Amino acid sequence: MKNLIYIFLLVITIKSTAQEKSIYDEKLAKEVGADEYGMKNYVFCILKTGSNTTATAEEKKKYFEGHMANINRLAEEGKLVVAGPFMKNERNYRGIFIFNCTTVEEAQKLVETDPAVQAKIFEAELTPWYSSASLMLVKDQHKKIAKTKF
C-alpha cells in the first residue's frame, strides 16, 4: 500500500512539473527581460516625508500635480514599473517606486525628475531589488482595470 501511495504521489509530481514547464513562454520572458527563474533586477525606492515643512497648500498642490505627471511619464517610457502611496504610518513612508533599471545611480537620476522630490516634499531611499519580471506587465494590465486615470 505504501508503495502504491508513493507511486501515485510520484506520478502527480511528475505530471504537475511537466504542466508547469509547458506554460513557459520564451517570447514573453525575453520581452520582459526575465532570467531563467523569471526574475530580473530593479531598483526599489521608498519615498519618505522630506525636509520641506514650509510649502503652502497651493505649492504642495502644484508639486503633487507634477509628481503625478512625472509618474505617468516615467511609466509610459517603461522606466517606472510600479508606484503607489502608503497609508498613514509612523515611519513617515509616503510611497514606493520600482524602477526598471539596474543601478541606483540610474534610478537616482529618474527620481530627481520628480517635482515633489526636487522641492524636498519627499526624499528617496534607493536600493537594488530582484523580483519577478512579470512586474513589467503591470502597466498594461492596470490600464485594463482602471476606470479613471490620475
Secondary structure, DSSP 4 states (H G I P E B T S, - for coil): -HHHHHHHHHHHHHHHHHHHHHT--HHHHHHHT--TTSEEEEEEEEEEE-S-----HHHHHHHHHHHHHHHHHHHHTTSEEEEEEPPS-TT-EEEEEEES-S-HHHHHHHHTT-HHHHTTSEEEEEEEEEEEGGGGGHHHHHHHH-SS--
